[in-house]
């Protein structure tokens, strides 16, 4: 039996209880919130080497390594591990499944202990601040008072930004990748169509598909297929598929004739096996309403406690474009906090933040090397 090079653990923690409930920003509360999380590496004696990973919309706690009985590595295995940019020989890495998620953390399809049925659409509406409050409760549970870094891409980067603005004292550095501080109308429109596809599916059953024994599979498949198109650039799709037929000869009709159609169908099928429709609705809606710089005094806490930050975008990312990252940088500069920005040349679209790109990884490694020297 070989040793686990990541020193991986998967745990569950009940972070909010009847004595200490989670009060939601937009109203409502929960008396029981379980969070599933994974850790990699070893926490040092002074508990100063912890790095917190915030995942994107359809991610989960399994960020790195291969879990027992599984073949697929974690969703950010290119980034996290011994000798990798987030080096587990140095850092103790924490990644929880997000509040409202569907991989072990309490969400809308979880069972409401008061009713014995799933929360469904009675689950409180979520806000980015609610994610941060839950993350902070997890770090307190682990008895970590200050993180070496908080890191996230896409929705994960939005969580890091909210955390940085609200509780800068919690971290020594922050890394925000391929994110936005305010979604464009086009982004909101994509999410609106995805949610409509799910909610108009007869299998959605008013959000009570768990009890009804149904599932909005068609709506979820459409939502995933459309979203996946937005995660890739036109050039990436062209290079990978072009107009190649799925079979030897094209046979005009309404089946899966082109290779790109087969690819999207496969992505949809895989998605149905691992993600929940209600979580998709709730988490995507949080992104629509996120606009932290619109709030008065949003920079006050950061101005009082400046935190070095790195903001990164990718040249071909049209979903969360470089312009959206530059907007974050402009606001952070107003706070007179140390901020670095890099636009990475990549033709792979929004998904670039998940991929093994040398310039990108070298940048993250260099930033964390500097963080390591200061903790």
MIDRENSE-917932 format. One record per residue (C-alpha): x, y, z; residue in one letter. Coordinates in pm, whole numbers, padded with zeros to 5 digits, always signed. Layout:
REM MIDRENSE-917932
XYZA;...
REM end
This chain:
REM MIDRENSE-917932
+00000+00000+00000X;+00147+00333-00106X;+00124+00646+00105X;-00114+00922+00002X;+00119+01198-00127X;-00148+01459-00054X;-00225+01343+00302X;-00594+01371+00208X;-00888+01365+00446X;-01260+01399+00376X;-01471+01515+00669X;-01817+01642+00758X;-01877+01914+01014X;-02203+02051+01153X;-02119+02421+01165X;-02454+02577+01252X;-02700+02444+01508X;-03016+02548+01689X;-02800+02725+01946X;-02602+02899+01675X;-02810+02913+01354X;-02706+03045+01016X;-02891+03372+00955X;-02917+03438+00582X;-02845+03779+00434X;-03169+03785+00235X;-03389+03642+00509X;-03446+03307+00674X;-03227+03085+00886X;-03116+02724+00924X;-03063+02545+01253X;-02858+02265+01100X;-02588+02316+00838X;-02349+02035+00752X;-02040+02108+00544X;-01833+01842+00370X;-01473+01937+00311X;-01141+01788+00205X;-00796+01880+00324X;-00453+01814+00174X;-00113+01848+00333X;-00031+01914+00699X;-00125+02209+00915X;+00185+02351+01084X;+00212+02405+01457X;+00142+02777+01433X;-00153+02714+01198X;-00030+02979+00956X;+00008+02771+00637X;-00359+02711+00550X;-00485+02787+00198X;-00861+02799+00140X;-00995+02690-00200X;-01334+02823-00312X;-01492+02619-00591X;-01690+02728-00896X;-02058+02676-00976X;-02058+02301-01036X;-01749+02211-00832X;-01730+02032-00499X;-01493+01958-00212X;-01288+01708-00414X;-01029+01949-00551X;-00723+01725-00582X;-00597+01369-00585X;-00785+01047-00655X;-01019+00929-00383X;-01039+00563-00287X;-01253+00367-00528X;-01253+00644-00790X;-01051+00702-01106X;-01101+01071-01174X;-00876+01319-00994X;-01008+01631-00826X;-01126+01922-01038X;-00811+02132-00964X;-00558+01851-00953X;-00340+02048-01196X;-00303+02320-00934X;-00290+02142-00596X;-00037+01884-00481X;+00329+01822-00396X;+00546+02054-00605X;+00245+02206-00781X;+00160+02579-00764X;-00041+02526-00445X;+00230+02308-00296X;+00103+02065-00033X;+00461+02014+00086X;+00424+02367+00222X;+00057+02443+00255X;-00239+02285+00431X;-00519+02312+00175X;-00890+02324+00263X;-01172+02289+00011X;-01536+02265+00122X;-01844+02186-00081X;-02032+02514-00107X;-02338+02602+00101X;-02636+02520-00119X;-02436+02250-00296X;-02518+01885-00350X;-02204+01694-00256X;-02241+01660+00118X;-02307+02019+00224X;-02657+02131+00319X;-02850+02256+00018X;-03204+02282-00119X;-03229+01907-00187X;-03119+01821+00167X;-03377+01690+00409X;-03536+01954+00630X;-03528+01800+00980X;-03846+01990+01068X;-04051+01832+00788X;-03873+01512+00694X;-03879+01617+00328X;-03636+01811+00112X;-03624+02189+00146X;-03697+02241-00223X;-03778+02601-00307X;-03835+02674+00062X;-03457+02683+00105X;-03349+03042+00182X;-03228+03255-00107X;-02848+03266-00096X;-02606+03557-00105X;-02227+03559-00151X;-02196+03678+00210X;-02365+03356+00326X;-02091+03155+00156X;-01825+03360+00330X;-01990+03325+00670X;-01993+02949+00625X;-01630+02944+00513X;-01532+03148+00820X;-01719+02909+01047X;-01525+02620+00894X;-01189+02790+00953X;-01295+02861+01313X;-01396+02494+01351X;-01043+02402+01236X;-00900+02657+01482X;-00736+02856+01206X;-00740+03228+01275X;-00566+03352+00960X;-00526+03196+00617X;-00207+03216+00419X;-00426+03261+00112X;-00778+03231-00017X;-00800+03121-00383X;-01083+03072-00629X;-01178+03079-00995X;-01508+03188-01153X;-01774+03175-00878X;-01488+03075-00647X;-01310+03401-00729X;-01627+03592-00648X;-01632+03430-00305X;-01269+03528-00249X;-01348+03887-00349X;-01640+03906-00106X;-01426+03759+00172X;-01143+04000+00094X;-01372+04302+00111X;-01565+04194+00420X;-01305+04024+00640X;-00956+04109+00509X;-00809+04028+00849X;-00880+03659+00776X;-00611+03621+00509X;-00251+03710+00432X;-00318+03708+00054X;-00595+03655-00200X;-00601+03514-00553X;-00902+03590-00777X;-00907+03405-01109X;-01137+03449-01412X;-01405+03614-01199X;-01640+03911-01202X;-01757+04170-00953X;-02079+04228-01148X;-02220+03999-01414X;-02295+04145-01753X;-02648+04132-01896X;-02528+03858-02131X;-02409+03646-01837X;-02738+03692-01654X;-02922+03599-01973X;-02733+03271-02011X;-02816+03175-01653X;-03180+03277-01699X;-03220+03044-01996X;-03055+02759-01806X;-03288+02804-01509X;-03593+02827-01735X;-03496+02499-01903X;-03480+02331-01564X;-03793+02480-01410X;-04009+02425-01721X;-03915+02057-01731X;-04218+01860-01609X;-03981+01649-01400X;-03896+01953-01188X;-04228+01903-01005X;-04227+02246-00847X;-03892+02171-00684X;-04021+01857-00510X;-03879+01605-00756X;-03708+01414-00474X;-04043+01329-00313X;-04220+01285-00646X;-03958+01047-00777X;-03904+01256-01088X;-03605+01448-01222X;-03570+01743-01461X;-03308+01561-01666X;-03396+01724-01997X;-03378+02074-01853X;-03053+02000-01673X;-02899+01854-01989X;-02991+02163-02190X;-02858+02393-01917X;-02528+02208-01905X;-02485+02193-02281X;-02542+02565-02318X;-02318+02652-02023X;-02039+02433-02154X;-02038+02623-02482X;-01979+02946-02288X;-01685+02793-02101X;-01492+02732-02423X;-01375+02978-02686X;-01485+02958-03048X;-01129+02881-03153X;-01103+02600-02896X;-01423+02439-03022X;-01305+02482-03379X;-00967+02322-03314X;-01116+02034-03121X;-01415+01953-03341X;-01444+02179-03644X;-01730+02047-03855X;-01621+01685-03817X;-01902+01431-03845X;-01969+01202-03552X;-01980+00905-03788X;-01807+00840-04118X;-02068+01021-04325X;-02312+01294-04240X;-02675+01184-04267X;-02883+01502-04243X;-03154+01477-03979X;-03207+01570-03617X;-02981+01321-03447X;-02624+01360-03325X;-02454+01418-03658X;-02152+01632-03566X;-01871+01551-03324X;-01937+01869-03125X;-02296+01756-03069X;-02177+01423-02934X;-01936+01601-02702X;-02206+01824-02559X;-02440+01528-02517X;-02169+01344-02325X;-02105+01645-02100X;-02476+01664-02023X;-02503+01293-01939X;-02206+01308-01702X;-02349+01618-01537X;-02680+01447-01462X;-02500+01185-01256X;-02324+01434-01029X;-02521+01756-00990X;-02855+01864-00853X;-03107+02089-01029X;-03199+02296-00724X;-02834+02361-00643X;-02789+02485-01001X;-03078+02728-00958X;-02969+02862-00622X;-02596+02895-00690X;-02636+03053-01032X;-02877+03310-00889X;-02621+03420-00631X;-02391+03518-00914X;-02660+03731-01081X;-02705+03951-00775X;-02339+03982-00680X;-02231+04346-00698X;-02016+04422-00392X;-01868+04749-00517X;-02217+04898-00542X;-02238+04906-00161X;-02137+05214+00032X;-01818+05183+00232X;-01740+04851+00057X;-01368+04929+00064X;-01342+05054+00421X;-01238+04725+00580X;-00977+04655+00314X;-00838+05008+00335X;-00794+04958+00709X;-00626+04617+00659X;-00463+04601+00313X;-00410+04250+00177X;-00183+04165-00120X;-00397+04023-00397X;-00352+03873-00742X;-00619+03903-01011X;-00587+03688-01322X;-00785+03664-01645X;-00753+03477-01977X;-00746+03643-02317X;-01011+03424-02484X;-01248+03406-02186X;-01564+03573-02316X;-01784+03453-02029X;-01581+03633-01758X;-01374+03857-01981X;-01047+04033-01894X;-01245+04358-01878X;-01438+04217-01581X;-01113+04131-01402X;-00973+04476-01476X;-01282+04626-01313X;-01198+04434-00993X;-00840+04562-01010X;-00954+04923-01053X;-01169+04903-00740X;-00898+04733-00535X;-00653+05003-00641X;-00896+05259-00501X;-00853+05087-00166X;-00478+05139-00198X;-00423+04769-00133X;-00133+04590-00309X;-00282+04429-00621X;-00118+04257-00916X;-00294+04179-01243X;-00207+03945-01526X;-00395+03857-01842X;-00279+03515-01958X;-00272+03448-02331X;-00484+03138-02378X;-00713+03024-02656X;-00905+02787-02431X;-01171+03020-02296X;-01310+03032-01942X;-01205+02674-01872X;-00843+02792-01886X;-00844+02842-01509X;-00879+02466-01464X;-00606+02370-01710X;-00231+02317-01702X;-00097+02637-01859X;+00270+02706-01780X;+00256+03086-01763X;-00056+03073-01546X;+00085+02815-01305X;+00421+02993-01283X;+00240+03312-01184X;+00039+03141-00908X;+00350+02965-00781X;+00551+03289-00769X;+00276+03473-00584X;+00245+03195-00326X;+00623+03174-00292X;+00616+03537-00182X;+00327+03465+00054X;+00522+03175+00202X;+00812+03407+00280X;+00586+03642+00476X;+00386+03399+00692X;
REM end
